[in-house]
Amino acid sequence: MPLTGAPLPLLRELGDLKRVRSAGRDGSIATRLFEAAWAAWLADADFGETAWRAMAAAVAAARMGDLDHRKLVELGLSPGEATATLARAVDEVADALDTGLVAGLKAALGNPLDEAESIPAPIAALRDQPRAGVTAPGRPRIMLQPEENHAEHSFVVAVYAGLLAPAYDADPATAFWHGMIHHLHSAAMPDAGYSGEVLLGERLGHVIERARMLALAALPDVQAAECRHHLCAIEGTRTPAAQAFHAADVIDRVLEIEQHLKRGAVTMDTVLGQYGLVHDGPVKAFHDAVLAEVGLP
C-alpha cells in the first residue's frame, strides 16, 4: 500500500475521537482508549493483542462513537450482535486500508478493552497535560481552543501508525506502541512547543531525558525496559515501524490544526444538503414547512 493511498478521510475521522465524549464517561474516546490500552499492558495483557484491540475499537468508533461493544451489550444486544455491528462500522470506513489489516481489526472487535481503573501517575497525567498549540521561535503562541491533551495525541498517533504500517512493511502493533510511548516525557514536562525547545537549546535533550526517567521509574521493570527500546527506535527512521510512526506523528500534527481551521468552511448548504440535518422521517415534511415559514435557512 503506497503512502499516496493513505486513508486520509478515515484519519480525519479518527482524529475527531479526541473530541467525542458521552455521559457517564470521563474524557474523550481517545483519552479513555489510551488509558485502557496502557492498563491492559501493565496488567500483563499481550503487547500485540492489546494494540489490535485498541486499534479495532478506534476504527469502529469513527462511525459508532461511544456505542462501543460494552455499551451495545448493556443496551440489549448479544455479544455476537455487538461485534457484528462494530464490524459493519469498520467495513464502512475500511476501503483504503490493507485487507490483512482490516481482517486483524475485525478479529479483535469481540475482545474489547476494559476501561482503566488504575494506571501509574505519569500515564494518568498525560490526560491533563495540554499540547502547546502553534509555536515558533520569536513569535507569540497561537492558541486554538479547546486544545488536545497528550493522551489524545499519543493515542491518535498510535492508531495512525498502526494503520499506515503496511505501507512501510512494518508490524502494526510495534508502530502502534511507538505512538503510545513517544510522549512519556510530557507527563512531567509542560509543552512549550517549538519555541520553548529552541530556547532550551543544548539543554533540551537533558530536560527531556530527565522527564522520561521520572515517567519510566513509575512503571514495572519489564514495561519500562520495553519503553526504552521503543524510544530508542524512534530517534530516527531506521526501521519500518519508526517510519510509520513518524509519518503518523506529522499527519496528526497537521490534521489537528486543520480541524480548528475548517470550522469556518462549513456552510448551511453542507449541513442541510450533504448531511441531511433535517433528515428523512415521518415528520420531515412538517419540519421543512416550519423552516420555510420562519425563513430558515
C-alpha positions in Angstrom: 0.0 0.0 0.0 1.9 3.2 -1.1 1.5 6.1 1.2 -0.1 8.1 -1.6 -3.1 5.8 -1.0 -3.2 6.8 2.7 -6.7 6.8 4.0 -6.8 10.5 4.8 -10.6 10.8 5.2 -10.5 8.0 7.8 -7.5 9.6 9.5 -9.6 12.8 9.8 -12.5 10.9 11.4 -10.2 9.1 13.8 -8.7 12.5 14.9 -12.1 13.5 16.0 -12.0 10.8 18.7 -10.1 13.4 20.6 -13.4 15.3 20.8 -16.1 12.6 21.1 -17.5 12.2 24.7 -20.6 10.8 26.3 -22.5 10.9 29.5 -21.1 8.9 32.4 -17.6 8.6 30.9 -14.7 10.8 31.9 -12.8 12.2 28.9 -12.8 11.7 25.2 -12.8 8.4 23.5 -9.1 8.9 22.6 -8.1 9.6 26.2 -10.0 6.6 27.5 -8.7 4.1 24.9 -5.2 5.4 25.6 -5.6 4.7 29.3 -7.3 1.4 28.7 -4.5 0.1 26.4 -1.9 1.1 29.0 -3.8 -0.5 31.8 -4.2 -3.8 29.9 -0.5 -3.9 29.0 0.6 -3.1 32.6 -1.7 -5.9 33.8 0.3 -8.3 31.6 -2.0 -8.5 28.7 -0.3 -9.5 25.4 1.6 -6.5 23.9 0.5 -7.1 20.3 -3.0 -8.3 21.1 -3.6 -5.1 23.2 -2.6 -3.0 20.2 -5.1 -4.7 17.9 -7.9 -4.4 20.4 -7.3 -0.7 20.8 -7.0 0.0 17.1 -10.1 -2.0 16.4 -12.1 -0.1 18.9 -10.9 3.2 17.5 -11.7 2.4 13.9 -15.2 1.2 14.8 -15.7 4.4 16.9 -15.0 6.5 13.9 -18.7 5.9 13.0 -20.2 4.4 16.2 -18.7 6.9 18.7 -19.3 5.7 22.2 -21.7 3.0 21.1 -18.9 0.5 21.8 -19.1 -3.2 22.5 -19.7 -2.7 26.2 -22.5 -0.2 25.7 -24.2 -2.2 23.0 -24.4 -5.2 25.2 -25.6 -3.1 28.1 -28.4 -1.9 25.8 -29.6 -5.4 24.9 -27.5 -6.7 22.1 -25.9 -10.1 22.4 -22.1 -10.1 22.3 -22.2 -11.5 18.8 -24.7 -8.8 17.6 -22.5 -6.1 19.1 -19.4 -7.5 17.4 -21.3 -7.7 14.1 -22.5 -4.1 14.4 -19.0 -2.9 15.0 -17.7 -5.0 12.1 -20.1 -3.2 9.8 -18.8 0.1 11.1 -15.2 -1.0 10.3 -16.3 -2.1 6.8 -17.8 1.3 6.2 -14.5 3.2 6.6 -12.0 0.5 5.6 -11.9 0.8 1.8 -8.4 2.4 1.7 -6.9 0.1 4.3 -4.8 -3.0 3.7 -7.1 -6.1 3.6 -5.0 -8.1 6.0 -5.0 -5.2 8.4 -8.8 -5.0 8.2 -9.1 -8.7 8.9 -6.9 -8.3 12.0 -9.1 -5.3 13.2 -12.3 -7.2 12.8 -10.9 -10.3 14.6 -10.2 -8.1 17.6 -13.6 -6.5 17.9 -15.1 -9.2 20.1 -12.5 -8.8 22.8 -12.9 -5.2 23.9 -10.5 -3.5 26.3 -11.8 -2.8 29.8 -11.8 0.8 30.9 -8.8 1.7 33.0 -9.3 1.5 36.8 -5.7 2.1 37.9 -2.7 3.4 35.9 0.6 4.9 37.1 0.6 8.6 37.8 2.7 9.6 34.8 0.3 7.8 32.4 -2.7 9.4 34.1 -1.0 12.9 33.9 -1.0 12.9 30.1 -4.7 13.5 30.0 -4.2 16.7 32.0 -1.1 17.9 30.0 -2.2 20.1 27.1 -0.5 20.3 23.8 1.3 23.6 23.0 -0.7 24.7 20.0 1.2 26.5 17.2 4.5 28.0 18.3 7.6 29.3 16.5 10.8 30.9 17.8 10.4 34.7 18.4 6.6 34.6 17.8 3.6 34.6 20.2 1.8 31.3 20.6 -1.3 30.7 18.5 -3.9 29.3 20.9 -6.6 27.1 19.3 -9.3 26.0 21.8 -10.1 23.5 23.0 -6.6 22.1 22.9 -5.9 18.4 22.7 -4.1 16.7 25.5 -1.0 14.4 25.3 -3.0 11.2 25.9 -5.3 12.1 22.9 -2.3 13.0 20.7 -0.4 9.8 21.7 -3.4 7.5 21.0 -4.3 9.0 17.7 -0.7 8.9 16.5 -0.6 5.3 17.7 -3.7 4.3 15.7 -2.5 6.2 12.6 0.9 4.4 12.8 -0.8 1.0 13.0 -3.0 1.7 10.1 -0.1 3.1 8.0 2.2 0.3 8.9 1.5 -1.9 5.8 2.7 1.0 3.6 6.1 0.6 5.2 6.1 -3.2 5.6 6.0 -2.6 9.3 4.4 -4.5 12.1 1.2 -2.6 13.1 1.4 -3.4 16.8 5.0 -2.2 17.0 4.2 1.0 15.2 1.1 1.5 17.4 3.2 1.2 20.6 5.8 3.6 19.2 3.0 6.2 19.3 1.7 5.2 22.7 5.1 5.6 24.3 6.6 8.6 22.5 5.4 11.4 24.8 6.0 9.8 28.2 8.3 12.8 29.0 5.3 15.1 28.7 3.8 13.8 31.9 6.4 15.9 33.8 7.3 18.4 31.1 4.7 21.1 30.2 4.6 21.7 26.5 6.3 24.9 25.4 6.3 23.9 21.8 9.0 24.5 19.2 9.7 28.0 20.6 10.5 26.5 24.0 12.6 23.8 22.5 14.7 26.4 20.7 15.2 28.5 23.9 16.3 25.4 25.8 19.0 24.9 23.2 21.6 22.4 24.2 19.8 21.6 27.4 16.7 20.3 25.6 17.9 16.7 25.5 18.8 16.8 29.2 15.4 18.1 30.2 13.5 15.5 28.1 15.7 12.7 29.3 15.1 13.7 33.0 11.3 13.8 32.3 11.4 10.4 30.7 13.3 8.9 33.6 10.7 10.2 36.0 7.9 8.5 34.0 9.8 5.2 33.5 10.6 5.0 37.2 6.9 4.7 37.9 6.5 1.7 35.5 7.2 -2.0 36.2 10.7 -3.0 35.1 9.5 -5.1 32.2 7.4 -2.4 30.6 10.0 0.3 31.4 12.6 -1.7 29.5 10.3 -2.1 26.6 9.5 1.6 26.6 13.2 2.4 26.4 13.5 0.1 23.4 10.7 1.9 21.6 12.1 5.4 22.5 15.5 4.4 21.1 13.8 3.0 17.9 12.0 6.3 17.1 15.1 8.5 17.4 15.3 8.2 13.6 13.6 6.4 10.7 15.9 3.4 10.5 13.2 0.8 10.9 9.9 0.4 9.0 7.9 0.8 12.2 9.7 4.0 13.1 8.9 5.3 9.6 5.2 4.5 10.1 5.3 6.3 13.5 7.0 9.4 12.2 4.5 9.6 9.3 1.6 9.3 11.8 3.1 11.9 14.1 3.4 14.6 11.4 0.0 13.8 9.9 -1.7 14.2 13.3 0.1 17.4 14.0 -1.3 18.9 10.8 -4.8 17.4 10.9 -5.2 18.7 14.5 -4.8 22.2 13.3 -6.8 21.6 10.1 -9.9 20.7 12.2 -9.7 24.0 14.0 -9.5 25.9 10.7 -12.1 24.0 8.8 -15.0 25.2 11.1 -15.2 28.4 9.1 -15.7 26.4 5.8 -18.8 24.6 7.0 -22.0 26.1 5.4 -25.7 25.6 5.8 -25.7 24.0 2.3 -23.2 21.5 3.7 -25.2 20.5 6.8 -28.7 20.7 5.2 -27.8 19.3 1.7 -25.0 16.9 2.2 -25.5 15.8 5.8 -29.3 15.9 5.9 -29.5 17.9 9.2 -33.3 17.8 8.7 -33.3 14.1 7.7 -35.9 11.8 6.3 -38.6 10.6 8.7 -42.4 10.7 9.4 -42.4 14.5 10.2 -39.8 15.7 7.7 -42.5 17.5 5.6 -43.7 19.3 8.6 -40.1 20.3 9.6 -39.5 21.6 6.1 -42.7 23.7 6.2 -41.7 25.2 9.6 -38.3 26.2 8.4 -39.8 27.8 5.3 -42.4 29.7 7.3 -39.8 31.2 9.7 -37.3 31.9 6.9 -34.6 29.3 7.7 -32.0 28.8 6.5 
